[in-house]
Amino acid sequence: MPHRETNAATPLDLSLLRTFLTVHRSGSFTAAARLLSLSQPTVTTQMRSLEEQLGRELFERGPRGVAPTSVADELAAQVAAPLDALAAVADRGGFGADQPPDPVHVAGPAELLCTKALPALAPLTEQGVRLRISTGLTDDLLEGLRGGRFDLVIATTRPRGRTLTSVPLMDEEFVLVASRAWAKRIGPERVAAEGAAALHGVPLVTYAEDLPIARRYWRHVFGVRLTGQAAITVPDLRGVLAAVAAGAGITVLPRYLCLDALASGALVPLLSPEDPPINTGYLTQRPGGSENPHVALVRERLLQAGRAW
């Protein structure tokens, strides 16, 4: 868009700025329209109007949404806090209204939320904190975070781009395990000596058809590509654990999830590599995404608990 000087005395319309900030955070005109209960053409028209007023291009259109320009990033940094503060007053029903903070919407992997995050957050209910929990895959949850559906997301990968901020929360180590009966049949000493060849023909249990955790383990530890299909696929690692403990075969699990099963002997580690695969989880939020004071309480409690996970 050609540069055009604007009248510095002309104020920018707050409704246009609100729409702009929603587009900037969601990364899509369509997503912003849904969040604002507007039509997509209305959002497009508003953004063109704002670009004309500023004399600058704010978004680069692409096949999968829009990418903010440096001008948009600078504008978002200037208007986010004031607009969020106004939104917080409006949500409370007016200045000084005695309303409790909204629930804090937290999302992440089901297994981590249920076994680690929720026990850590439970005491906050005594302080009046209300929680709404959602589970799913990281990519989908991060889109929801950008779109304003969540306040905090525990992500299994570091988010890209500048629309989200993240800090390391925890490291999870992956361990190759089997039931006691299968471990006796396979022999951990044989796995240590022969590597992946010792596991040929053993049923594999996983949470997805493309075997993501197992493939990473095979590549990192054995240096080979994992081929074949899973004997059982269940989209919850707690179900994977239960099936393997019952004798279904072998799997790769985060160590935090199977500590009790390893301690009791229900699961047996088949290998103890010097350099096991490790994945870092990140606590992610939108910059200036919420004025709710309980979001900060939940964030701090998660970060504190994550040091011990």
Sine and cosine of phi, psi and omega as CSV:
sin_phi,cos_phi,sin_psi,cos_psi,sin_omega,cos_omega
0.00,0.00,0.77,-0.63,0.01,-1.00
-0.89,0.46,0.55,-0.84,0.02,-1.00
-0.95,0.31,0.73,-0.69,0.06,-1.00
-0.70,-0.71,0.79,-0.62,0.01,-1.00
-0.93,0.38,0.65,-0.76,0.01,-1.00
-0.92,-0.39,0.32,-0.95,0.04,-1.00
-0.98,0.22,0.92,-0.38,-0.08,-1.00
-0.89,0.46,-0.37,0.93,-0.03,-1.00
-0.99,0.13,-0.20,0.98,-0.03,-1.00
-0.99,0.15,0.90,-0.43,-0.03,-1.00
-0.95,0.31,0.52,-0.86,0.06,-1.00
-0.99,0.12,0.63,-0.77,-0.02,-1.00
-0.93,0.37,0.78,-0.63,-0.03,-1.00
-0.89,0.45,-0.56,0.83,0.01,-1.00
-0.91,0.41,-0.59,0.81,0.06,-1.00
-0.92,0.39,-0.65,0.76,0.01,-1.00
-0.91,0.41,-0.61,0.79,0.04,-1.00
-0.90,0.44,-0.70,0.72,0.04,-1.00
-0.90,0.44,-0.68,0.73,0.03,-1.00
-0.84,0.54,-0.73,0.68,-0.06,-1.00
-0.91,0.42,-0.59,0.81,0.03,-1.00
-0.92,0.40,-0.67,0.75,0.06,-1.00
-0.89,0.45,-0.69,0.72,-0.02,-1.00
-0.87,0.49,-0.65,0.76,-0.05,-1.00
-0.98,0.20,-0.58,0.82,-0.06,-1.00
-1.00,0.04,-0.38,0.93,0.01,-1.00
0.97,0.25,0.28,0.96,-0.07,-1.00
-0.36,-0.93,0.69,-0.73,0.11,-0.99
-0.91,0.41,-0.63,0.78,-0.02,-1.00
-0.91,0.42,-0.72,0.70,0.02,-1.00
-0.90,0.44,-0.65,0.76,0.02,-1.00
-0.89,0.45,-0.65,0.76,0.02,-1.00
-0.87,0.48,-0.66,0.75,0.00,-1.00
-0.91,0.42,-0.68,0.74,-0.02,-1.00
-0.92,0.38,-0.54,0.84,-0.05,-1.00
-1.00,-0.09,-0.03,1.00,-0.05,-1.00
0.85,0.52,0.67,0.75,0.07,-1.00
-0.89,-0.46,0.23,-0.97,0.12,-0.99
-0.99,0.14,0.45,-0.90,0.01,-1.00
-0.88,0.47,-0.65,0.76,0.06,-1.00
-0.87,0.49,-0.56,0.83,0.03,-1.00
-0.90,0.44,-0.69,0.73,0.03,-1.00
-0.88,0.47,-0.69,0.72,0.01,-1.00
-0.87,0.49,-0.70,0.71,0.00,-1.00
-0.89,0.45,-0.67,0.74,0.00,-1.00
-0.89,0.45,-0.65,0.76,0.00,-1.00
-0.93,0.36,-0.60,0.80,0.08,-1.00
-0.90,0.43,-0.63,0.78,0.02,-1.00
-0.90,0.44,-0.68,0.73,0.00,-1.00
-0.92,0.40,-0.65,0.76,0.04,-1.00
-0.89,0.46,-0.62,0.79,0.03,-1.00
-0.92,0.40,-0.64,0.77,0.03,-1.00
-0.91,0.42,-0.63,0.78,-0.03,-1.00
-0.99,0.13,-0.39,0.92,-0.09,-1.00
0.94,0.34,0.42,0.91,-0.02,-1.00
-0.65,-0.76,0.51,-0.86,0.11,-0.99
-0.99,0.15,0.75,-0.66,-0.04,-1.00
-0.98,-0.18,-0.54,0.84,-0.06,-1.00
-0.70,-0.72,0.62,-0.79,0.13,-0.99
-0.99,-0.15,0.87,-0.50,-0.06,-1.00
-0.97,0.24,0.67,-0.74,0.03,-1.00
-0.67,-0.75,0.11,-0.99,-0.04,-1.00
-0.92,0.40,-0.37,0.93,-0.06,-1.00
-0.87,-0.49,0.49,0.87,0.00,-1.00
0.79,-0.61,-0.45,-0.89,-0.02,-1.00
-0.78,-0.62,0.50,-0.87,0.05,-1.00
-0.90,-0.43,0.76,-0.66,-0.03,-1.00
-0.95,0.32,0.60,-0.80,0.13,-0.99
-0.99,0.16,0.12,-0.99,0.04,-1.00
-0.89,0.46,-0.54,0.84,0.06,-1.00
-0.89,0.45,-0.66,0.75,0.02,-1.00
-0.91,0.42,-0.67,0.74,0.02,-1.00
-0.87,0.49,-0.66,0.75,0.00,-1.00
-0.92,0.39,-0.67,0.74,0.01,-1.00
-0.91,0.42,-0.66,0.75,0.01,-1.00
-0.88,0.48,-0.65,0.76,0.01,-1.00
-0.90,0.44,-0.52,0.85,-0.02,-1.00
-0.98,0.20,-0.61,0.79,-0.16,-0.99
-0.98,-0.19,-0.25,0.97,-0.12,-0.99
-0.86,0.51,-0.80,0.59,-0.06,-1.00
-0.88,0.47,-0.75,0.66,0.01,-1.00
-0.88,0.47,-0.67,0.74,0.00,-1.00
-0.92,0.39,-0.62,0.78,0.04,-1.00
-0.91,0.42,-0.62,0.78,0.02,-1.00
-0.91,0.42,-0.67,0.74,0.06,-1.00
-0.89,0.45,-0.66,0.75,0.01,-1.00
-0.90,0.44,-0.62,0.79,0.01,-1.00
-0.90,0.44,-0.66,0.75,0.04,-1.00
-0.90,0.44,-0.68,0.73,0.00,-1.00
-0.90,0.44,-0.65,0.76,0.00,-1.00
-0.91,0.41,-0.50,0.87,0.01,-1.00
-0.99,0.14,-0.08,1.00,0.03,-1.00
1.00,0.00,0.25,0.97,0.03,-1.00
0.81,-0.58,0.26,-0.97,-0.05,-1.00
-0.90,0.43,0.77,-0.64,0.07,-1.00
0.99,0.14,0.00,1.00,0.00,-1.00
-0.90,0.43,0.69,-0.72,-0.06,-1.00
-1.00,0.02,0.99,0.17,-0.02,-1.00
-0.86,-0.50,0.64,-0.77,0.05,-1.00
-0.93,0.37,0.46,-0.89,0.05,-1.00
-0.86,0.51,0.45,-0.89,0.04,-1.00
-0.91,0.42,0.33,-0.94,0.13,-0.99
-0.87,0.48,0.49,-0.87,0.07,-1.00
-1.00,-0.07,0.84,-0.54,-0.04,-1.00
-1.00,-0.08,0.91,-0.41,-0.03,-1.00
-0.89,-0.45,0.69,-0.72,-0.01,-1.00
-0.72,-0.70,0.42,-0.91,0.02,-1.00
0.15,-0.99,-0.17,-0.99,0.05,-1.00
-0.90,0.44,0.68,-0.73,-0.08,-1.00
-0.85,0.53,-0.68,0.73,-0.09,-1.00
-0.91,0.42,-0.70,0.71,-0.02,-1.00
-0.93,0.36,-0.64,0.77,0.01,-1.00
-0.89,0.45,-0.70,0.72,-0.10,-0.99
-0.97,0.23,-0.57,0.82,-0.08,-1.00
-1.00,-0.05,-0.42,0.91,-0.08,-1.00
-0.85,-0.53,-0.80,0.60,-0.15,-0.99
-0.93,0.37,-0.76,0.65,-0.05,-1.00
-0.89,0.46,-0.68,0.73,0.09,-1.00
-0.86,0.51,-0.57,0.82,0.01,-1.00
-0.95,0.32,-0.55,0.83,-0.07,-1.00
-1.00,0.03,-0.29,0.96,-0.10,-0.99
-0.79,0.61,-0.67,0.74,-0.02,-1.00
-0.88,0.47,-0.33,0.94,-0.04,-1.00
-0.93,0.38,-0.31,0.95,0.01,-1.00
-0.89,0.45,-0.46,0.89,0.04,-1.00
-0.93,0.38,-0.34,0.94,0.05,-1.00
-1.00,-0.08,0.15,0.99,0.03,-1.00
1.00,0.02,0.09,1.00,0.00,-1.00
-0.96,0.30,0.75,-0.66,0.10,-0.99
-0.94,-0.34,0.69,-0.73,-0.07,-1.00
-0.88,-0.48,0.61,-0.79,0.15,-0.99
-0.80,-0.60,0.87,-0.49,-0.16,-0.99
-0.95,-0.32,0.72,-0.69,0.10,-1.00
-0.79,-0.62,0.54,-0.84,0.00,-1.00
-0.85,-0.53,0.35,-0.94,0.02,-1.00
0.32,-0.95,-0.16,-0.99,0.01,-1.00
-0.99,0.10,0.50,-0.87,-0.13,-0.99
-0.83,0.55,-0.73,0.68,-0.06,-1.00
-0.86,0.51,-0.69,0.73,0.00,-1.00
-0.92,0.40,-0.65,0.76,-0.03,-1.00
-0.93,0.37,-0.60,0.80,0.03,-1.00
-0.92,0.39,-0.58,0.82,0.10,-1.00
-0.89,0.45,-0.64,0.77,0.06,-1.00
-0.90,0.43,-0.59,0.81,0.05,-1.00
-0.91,0.41,-0.69,0.72,0.03,-1.00
-0.89,0.46,-0.55,0.83,-0.02,-1.00
-0.99,0.10,0.01,1.00,0.06,-1.00
1.00,0.04,0.18,0.98,-0.01,-1.00
-0.99,0.16,-0.38,0.92,-0.01,-1.00
-0.80,-0.60,0.38,-0.92,0.11,-0.99
-1.00,-0.09,-0.63,0.78,-0.03,-1.00
-0.66,-0.75,0.62,-0.78,0.06,-1.00
-0.75,-0.66,0.76,-0.65,0.18,-0.98
-1.00,0.04,0.93,-0.36,-0.10,-0.99
-0.97,-0.26,0.60,-0.80,0.02,-1.00
-1.00,0.05,-0.09,1.00,0.11,-0.99
-0.69,-0.72,0.41,-0.91,0.02,-1.00
-0.96,0.29,0.81,-0.58,0.01,-1.00
-0.90,0.44,0.59,-0.81,0.06,-1.00
-1.00,-0.08,0.33,-0.94,0.04,-1.00
1.00,0.03,0.02,-1.00,-0.10,-1.00
-0.94,-0.33,0.09,1.00,-0.04,-1.00
-1.00,0.10,-0.19,0.98,0.00,-1.00
-0.77,-0.64,0.50,-0.87,0.11,-0.99
-0.90,-0.43,0.55,-0.84,-0.04,-1.00
-0.56,-0.83,0.48,-0.88,0.09,-1.00
-0.73,-0.69,0.57,-0.82,0.05,-1.00
-0.86,0.51,0.71,-0.70,-0.02,-1.00
-0.96,-0.28,-0.70,0.71,-0.08,-1.00
-0.27,-0.96,0.36,-0.93,0.15,-0.99
-0.93,-0.37,0.76,-0.65,0.06,-1.00
-0.93,-0.38,0.78,-0.62,0.03,-1.00
-1.00,-0.09,0.68,-0.74,-0.01,-1.00
-0.99,-0.14,0.64,-0.77,-0.05,-1.00
-0.75,-0.66,0.66,-0.75,0.03,-1.00
-1.00,0.06,0.85,-0.52,-0.13,-0.99
-0.71,-0.70,0.33,-0.95,0.09,-1.00
-0.50,-0.87,0.20,-0.98,0.13,-0.99
-0.93,0.36,0.23,-0.97,0.00,-1.00
-0.86,0.50,-0.64,0.76,-0.02,-1.00
-0.91,0.42,-0.71,0.70,0.01,-1.00
-0.93,0.38,-0.61,0.79,0.03,-1.00
-0.88,0.48,-0.61,0.79,0.02,-1.00
-0.92,0.38,-0.63,0.78,0.00,-1.00
-0.94,0.35,-0.65,0.76,-0.06,-1.00
-0.98,0.18,-0.77,0.64,-0.05,-1.00
1.00,0.04,0.97,-0.22,0.03,-1.00
-0.82,0.57,-0.56,0.83,0.02,-1.00
-0.91,0.41,-0.52,0.85,0.05,-1.00
-0.95,0.32,-0.63,0.78,0.06,-1.00
-0.89,0.46,-0.65,0.76,0.02,-1.00
-0.89,0.45,-0.56,0.83,-0.06,-1.00
-1.00,0.08,-0.65,0.76,-0.14,-0.99
-0.97,-0.26,-0.24,0.97,-0.01,-1.00
0.95,0.32,-0.64,-0.77,-0.09,-1.00
-0.89,0.46,-0.44,0.90,-0.02,-1.00
-0.88,0.48,-0.50,0.87,-0.01,-1.00
-0.94,0.33,-0.24,0.97,-0.05,-1.00
-0.97,-0.24,0.07,1.00,-0.03,-1.00
-0.88,0.48,0.79,-0.62,0.03,-1.00
1.00,0.07,-0.09,1.00,0.02,-1.00
-0.99,0.14,0.74,-0.67,0.00,-1.00
-0.86,0.51,0.66,-0.76,-0.02,-1.00
-0.92,-0.40,0.72,-0.69,0.03,-1.00
-0.93,-0.37,0.73,-0.69,-0.05,-1.00
-0.51,-0.86,0.15,-0.99,-0.05,-1.00
-0.99,-0.14,-0.09,1.00,0.01,-1.00
-0.51,-0.86,0.48,-0.88,-0.08,-1.00
-0.89,0.45,-0.48,0.88,-0.03,-1.00
-1.00,0.04,0.14,0.99,0.15,-0.99
0.80,0.60,0.75,0.66,-0.17,-0.99
-0.88,0.48,-0.74,0.67,-0.04,-1.00
-0.93,0.36,-0.70,0.71,-0.01,-1.00
-0.90,0.44,-0.67,0.74,0.02,-1.00
-0.86,0.50,-0.66,0.75,0.01,-1.00
-0.90,0.43,-0.66,0.76,0.00,-1.00
-0.90,0.45,-0.74,0.67,0.00,-1.00
-0.85,0.53,-0.70,0.72,-0.03,-1.00
-0.93,0.38,-0.69,0.72,-0.09,-1.00
-0.96,0.28,-0.69,0.73,-0.11,-0.99
-1.00,-0.03,-0.73,0.68,-0.08,-1.00
-1.00,-0.05,-0.30,0.95,0.00,-1.00
0.95,0.32,0.40,0.92,0.01,-1.00
-0.74,-0.67,0.27,-0.96,0.01,-1.00
-1.00,0.00,0.75,-0.66,0.02,-1.00
-0.99,0.16,0.78,-0.62,0.06,-1.00
-0.85,-0.53,0.21,-0.98,0.02,-1.00
0.96,-0.28,-0.07,-1.00,-0.04,-1.00
-0.82,-0.57,0.39,-0.92,0.00,-1.00
-0.97,0.23,0.57,-0.82,0.11,-0.99
-0.97,0.25,-0.62,0.78,0.04,-1.00
-0.71,-0.70,0.72,-0.69,0.12,-0.99
-0.85,-0.53,0.83,-0.56,0.04,-1.00
-0.66,-0.75,0.81,-0.59,-0.14,-0.99
-0.98,0.19,0.70,0.71,0.07,-1.00
-0.37,-0.93,0.86,-0.52,-0.08,-1.00
-0.90,0.43,-0.38,0.92,0.08,-1.00
-0.93,0.37,-0.56,0.83,0.10,-0.99
-0.94,0.35,-0.61,0.79,0.07,-1.00
-0.87,0.50,-0.72,0.70,0.02,-1.00
-0.86,0.51,-0.73,0.68,-0.04,-1.00
-0.88,0.47,-0.66,0.75,-0.02,-1.00
-0.92,0.40,-0.67,0.74,-0.01,-1.00
-0.93,0.36,-0.66,0.75,0.03,-1.00
-0.88,0.48,-0.48,0.88,0.01,-1.00
-0.99,0.11,-0.03,1.00,0.09,-1.00
0.97,-0.24,0.32,0.95,-0.05,-1.00
-0.97,0.25,-0.38,0.93,-0.04,-1.00
0.47,-0.89,-0.68,-0.73,-0.02,-1.00
-0.84,-0.54,0.28,-0.96,0.07,-1.00
-0.32,-0.95,0.09,-1.00,0.11,-0.99
-0.87,-0.50,0.81,-0.58,-0.07,-1.00
-0.77,-0.64,0.42,-0.91,0.19,-0.98
-0.90,0.44,0.67,-0.74,-0.06,-1.00
-0.88,0.48,-0.59,0.80,-0.03,-1.00
-0.86,0.51,-0.50,0.87,-0.08,-1.00
-0.98,0.20,-0.42,0.91,-0.10,-0.99
-0.90,-0.44,0.31,0.95,-0.01,-1.00
-0.85,0.53,-0.72,0.70,-0.02,-1.00
-0.92,0.40,-0.66,0.75,0.00,-1.00
-0.91,0.40,-0.58,0.81,0.06,-1.00
-0.93,0.36,-0.64,0.77,-0.01,-1.00
-0.91,0.41,-0.59,0.81,-0.03,-1.00
-0.99,0.13,-0.26,0.97,-0.05,-1.00
1.00,-0.01,0.00,1.00,0.05,-1.00
-0.90,0.44,-0.53,0.85,0.12,-0.99
-0.84,-0.54,0.53,-0.85,-0.01,-1.00
-0.81,-0.59,0.76,-0.65,0.07,-1.00
-0.94,0.33,0.72,-0.69,-0.01,-1.00
-1.00,0.00,-0.24,0.97,-0.04,-1.00
-0.34,-0.94,0.57,-0.82,0.07,-1.00
-0.81,-0.59,0.97,0.25,-0.04,-1.00
-0.92,0.40,0.48,-0.88,0.04,-1.00
-0.92,0.39,-0.49,0.87,-0.03,-1.00
-0.81,-0.59,0.98,0.21,-0.02,-1.00
-0.95,0.30,0.43,-0.91,0.08,-1.00
-0.90,0.44,0.68,-0.74,0.01,-1.00
-0.75,-0.66,0.69,-0.72,0.03,-1.00
-0.86,-0.52,0.69,-0.73,0.01,-1.00
-0.99,-0.12,0.75,-0.66,0.11,-0.99
-0.99,-0.12,0.55,-0.84,-0.08,-1.00
-0.83,-0.55,0.67,-0.74,0.13,-0.99
-1.00,-0.02,0.86,-0.51,-0.22,-0.98
-0.83,-0.56,0.60,-0.80,0.09,-1.00
-0.47,-0.88,0.18,-0.98,0.07,-1.00
-1.00,0.04,0.71,-0.71,0.05,-1.00
-0.86,0.52,0.82,-0.58,0.01,-1.00
0.91,0.42,0.38,0.92,-0.13,-0.99
-0.96,0.28,-0.29,0.96,-0.05,-1.00
-0.41,-0.91,0.65,-0.76,0.11,-0.99
-0.99,-0.11,0.06,1.00,0.00,-1.00
-0.92,0.40,0.89,-0.45,-0.04,-1.00
-0.91,0.42,-0.38,0.92,0.00,-1.00
-0.95,0.31,-0.38,0.92,0.07,-1.00
-0.88,0.47,-0.67,0.74,0.02,-1.00
-0.91,0.42,-0.60,0.80,0.04,-1.00
-0.89,0.45,-0.71,0.70,-0.01,-1.00
-0.91,0.42,-0.68,0.73,0.00,-1.00
-0.87,0.50,-0.73,0.68,-0.03,-1.00
-0.90,0.43,-0.63,0.77,0.01,-1.00
-0.91,0.41,-0.65,0.76,0.03,-1.00
-0.89,0.45,-0.70,0.71,-0.01,-1.00
-0.90,0.43,-0.62,0.79,0.03,-1.00
-0.91,0.41,-0.72,0.70,-0.02,-1.00
-0.93,0.36,-0.57,0.82,-0.05,-1.00
-0.87,0.49,-0.44,0.90,0.00,-1.00
-0.91,0.42,-0.39,0.92,-0.04,-1.00
-0.98,-0.22,-0.06,1.00,-0.04,-1.00
-0.98,0.21,0.00,0.00,0.00,0.00
